[in-house]
């Protein structure tokens, strides 16, 4: 879709930015279409609609809490933790996990671009780091260990897939354009599945981890049936996460029809 290869798709001018920046862009209404954290939806759904495709949900793909070593590092009480965004789904899952598993409460939270988190943990600048994306496949290269898997905790306590990243578009674009965007995104995903080599150079150009094998693992895990269509389980996961977080006072409550597409 970014290269104009999807027939009849709305034309896009693509900008790349770290997730913490895109979450802020959504809150400020700066772009027509964005990929954001599901955790930011309660703040933006008055102006943006959640598209039913293109996002990242799944199983076995949750954020990880990493430390330099087991033992003393296993207790995060009062420890400094680096996170990719305070409005990220990863951080929301982390807060739900910490409420149950770190009764003494963690210490300072430091926001870093996600590709800087593992080096910061390795170098002792922070006690632990919350990582996302391909870091799941590469953290051992930094001499780090996984203290806890946020997705595993979520799946065990809810039975639902893990909602991570969402595609949203401005409601002011109108129902016709919103439907065209959703259809084009879904077609783009299906075309990429049919011909993975067509998008490989573009993927590797923008990947944080350039190893093609890691890129393949990343895509295989995060681009799945929920990317093509949220479906009943996907919507249940999103509503479950945000309802549970609202009950803990972590996000504003959702309106009854807030997740409705058009």
N, C-alpha and C positions, 0 to 999 in steps of 0.2 A: 504493500500500500504506500509506503514511504517513497517508493521509486516509480509510482504511477502505473504499476503493472496490474492493478485490480480494475477490471472494467467498470466504468460508471461510478467509480468511487469519488467522494469529495476530495479535492486537492488539499494536501497537507504541506505546511512548512514546518519541518521538524527541528526542535531545539532539545538538546540533551542537558540534563542537570541532575545533581545528586538528589536523592529522595527528600532530604530535609528541605531543600530549596523548592522542589515541586509541591510539597505540602503547603509551604508558605505561599507559593504562587496561587494555589487553589483558594486559599483563605482570602487572598487579595483580589481574586477574580481576574488574574492577569492573562490567562489563555483560554481559548475556546474549548480545547480538549487537553486533558492531562492524564498521566498515570500518577496515582497517589497511593498512600497507605489507606487501607480500609479504616484505620483508626481515626483518620481526619474527617470521615464522612459526616459525623454529627455536626460539624462546624460549617459544612459547605453545601449540604443538600437543599437548602432553600434556593440556591442559584444554579446548582449543577444536578444533573441526573446521572445515576449509576447505570452504565451500559452493561447489558447482560452477557458480554463477551470481552475477550482481550485481556482479562486480568489474570492474577496468579493465586490459585488456591490448590490445595492438594493434601496428600498424606505423606508422612515421612519427610517433610520438607520444611520443618519449622526452624526458627532462629535458635542458635546455640549460645550458651554462656561458656566462655573459655577462660581458663586461668593458666598460669605458668606451670603449676604442679598441683597434684592432689595433696591431701594432708591439711596443712594450715590454710591453704587457699580455698578449701572446700566450704568454709563458713564465710558468707558474704556480709555478715553483720558489721555495719560500720565501714565497709570497704568502698573504694572508689570504683565505679563501673562506667565504662565507655559505651555509649549507645549511638545508633545512626541517626536518630531523630526522636525528640520527645513526643512527637505526634505520629510516630511510626507504629504500625501494627506489631512489629517486633517488641517495641518498648511496652505496648499495652499488654501483650502476652507475658512479658517479663514481670510487669507489675502484678498481674493476676497470680503468676507463679510465686513471686516473692512474698505476697501476702499470705500464702499457704506454707511456704518452705523456709522463709527467713523471718521468723517472728520478731527478731530484734530490729529488723529494718536495715536496708542497705544504707551506705553512706552517700557521698557525693556522686551525682550523675553528671558525666561529661559528654557532650555531643561532639562527635567526630564524623567526618565522611567515612563511609563504611570501609573503604580500602585502607584507611589509616588505623583502624582499630586493632588489628592483629599485631602490627609492629609496636603499637603503644603498649599492649599487654606484654609482648616479648621483652621490650626494653624497660619494663618496670615503671612506666609513666602512669599506669593505672593498674589496679589489682585484678580486674576482670574486664572482659569485653563481650558485648552482645553482638553477634555477627549474623549476617544474612547472605543470601545468594551463594556464589561459588566458594565462599570461605568454608562452607560445609565440607568441601572436598580437599581443601588445601591447608587447613589449620595445623596439621601435624608437621608440615614443612617449616613452621615457625617455632617448633618445639612446645606447642601448647596442647592442653588436654581439655576435653569437654566435661564441664562440671554438670551441666543439665541441658536437656533438649526441651525447649519451650513447646514445640509442636507435639512431642510425645506426651507432655503433661496435658496439653489441651485435648488431644485425642482420647487419652485415658479418662479424662473427667467429663467429656461431652459426647464422645463417639462421632463427632463431626469432623469434616475436613478443616484444614487450617486456612483461613482467609489472610492473604498477605497484601497484594497490590491490586488496585482497581483502576479501571478506565472510567473517567467521568467527562461529561460534556455539558456546556451551558444550556440550560432550559430555554433561554432566549433564542437559540438557534431554530427552535420550532420542531414540531413532531416529525415532519417530513425529513428534515436534515438529520435529526437524531436517529431515525430508523435507517437512513442511508448510511450513516456512520457505522452503526452496529452491523449492518449487513456486510459492509466493506471490510470491517475488521475481521469478522468471522470468515469471510472468503479469503482474506489475506493469510489467516492462520491455516486454513485448509490447503491453500496453495503451497505454503511453506512445508507442510507435512508431505505433500505429494512430491515436492522437489527440494529437499533440504539443501542441496548444493547451491541452489540459486541464491540463497540468503547467507551462506556461510561466510563469504568475504566481509559482508556488512556486519555480521555478528562479531567476527574476530576483530574488526577495526575498532569497535566500540566496547569490547569486553575488557574488564579489569584484569582477568586472568586469561592470558593469550594462548595457553595450551589448548589445542583443538579438542583433545580428549576431555578436558574439564568443561569446555564449552558444550560438548555433546551431552555430558552428564547433567549439566545445568538445564539445558533445554529439555532433556528427557524427563527430568523431575518436575520442572515448573510449568512447562507447556503441555497441558493435558486436556482431558475432556471438559474441565471447568473453564479452560481458556476459550474453547469453542462455544460453550453455553453454560452459564452458571447453574441452571437447572434447580430443581427443588432442594437438593442437598446443599448446593452452593448458597442459595438465598438463606436457607436455615442456618448455615454456618455464620454468615455475615450478621444476620439478626441476632443469633445466639451470642456472638462475641460482643456486639455493641450493647445488647440488653444487659449482659452480665457485667460489662464494664460500667454501664450507667448505674447499676445497682450498687456498685462499689464506689460511686461518686467520681469515677475517672473520666467520664465523658458526659455531655448533655444527653438526656433521653431522646430517642428517636420518635418522630411522629408516626402515626399508624401507617400512612402511605408513603413514608419517606423514601423507601427503596423501590417504589413503583417506577418502572421505566418511562412509559408514556401513557 
